[in-house]
Amino acid sequence: MKFISCRFNIDTACVELRCADGRLVSIYTPAVEDEYAENMCQRSELDWLIDHDPVGYAQLVLHGDVEEYLKNVTDYRCLE
């Protein structure tokens, strides 16, 4: 899938991708967070990607790599 544009639409809470073949793909970001983020650290990491690298975020979601990504980038420990 080749993207022409990718942006986060704050009004719909979706990362919107326009594809070269004319399709528009919308990823509803709260649903992704509800499915994969187990804590605030993981939610924050996904939020950072949405704001700073929406193409990277979209590729993670479309390829099913969100869970593996979060395991590799977050180190969450409970305070004792």
C-alpha positions as CSV (number, residue, x, y, z in Angstrom):
1,M,0.0,0.0,0.0
2,K,1.5,3.3,-1.1
3,F,0.5,6.4,0.9
4,I,0.1,9.9,-0.7
5,S,-0.6,11.6,2.6
6,C,-0.9,10.8,6.3
7,R,-2.1,13.0,9.1
8,F,-3.8,12.9,12.5
9,N,-7.3,14.4,12.5
10,I,-7.9,15.7,16.0
11,D,-11.6,16.2,15.3
12,T,-12.2,12.5,14.6
13,A,-9.3,11.1,16.6
14,C,-8.2,9.2,13.5
15,V,-4.9,8.8,11.7
16,E,-6.0,9.3,8.1
17,L,-4.1,7.8,5.1
18,R,-4.7,8.7,1.5
19,C,-3.5,5.9,-0.7
20,A,-2.2,6.1,-4.3
21,D,-5.2,4.1,-5.5
22,G,-7.6,6.7,-4.1
23,R,-8.6,4.8,-1.0
24,L,-8.9,6.6,2.4
25,V,-8.0,4.6,5.4
26,S,-8.9,5.9,8.9
27,I,-7.4,4.4,12.0
28,Y,-9.4,5.2,15.1
29,T,-6.6,5.7,17.6
30,P,-8.6,5.3,20.9
31,A,-9.6,1.8,19.8
32,V,-6.0,0.9,19.1
33,E,-5.0,2.2,22.6
34,D,-7.8,0.2,24.2
35,E,-6.7,-2.9,22.5
36,Y,-2.9,-2.8,23.0
37,A,-1.9,-0.3,25.8
38,E,-1.9,-1.8,29.2
39,N,-0.7,1.3,31.1
40,M,-0.1,5.0,30.8
41,C,3.5,4.6,29.6
42,Q,2.3,2.6,26.6
43,R,-0.5,5.0,25.9
44,S,2.0,7.9,26.0
45,E,4.3,6.1,23.5
46,L,1.4,5.6,21.1
47,D,0.3,9.2,21.5
48,W,3.9,10.4,20.8
49,L,3.9,8.4,17.5
50,I,0.5,9.8,16.5
51,D,1.8,13.3,16.9
52,H,5.3,12.9,15.6
53,D,5.3,10.0,13.2
54,P,1.8,9.3,12.0
55,V,3.1,7.2,9.1
56,G,5.1,5.0,11.5
57,Y,2.0,4.7,13.6
58,A,-0.1,3.6,10.7
59,Q,2.5,1.1,9.5
60,L,2.6,-0.5,13.0
61,V,-1.2,-0.8,13.1
62,L,-1.6,-2.0,9.5
63,H,1.1,-4.6,9.8
64,G,-0.1,-5.8,13.3
65,D,3.2,-4.9,15.0
66,V,1.8,-2.7,17.8
67,E,2.1,-5.2,20.6
68,E,5.8,-6.1,19.7
69,Y,6.6,-2.4,19.4
70,L,5.2,-1.5,22.8
71,K,7.2,-4.4,24.4
72,N,10.4,-3.1,22.9
73,V,10.0,0.6,23.7
74,T,8.3,0.8,27.1
75,D,9.8,-0.3,30.4
76,Y,7.0,-0.1,33.0
77,R,7.6,-0.9,36.6
78,C,5.2,-0.5,39.5
79,L,6.5,1.8,42.3
80,E,6.8,0.0,45.6
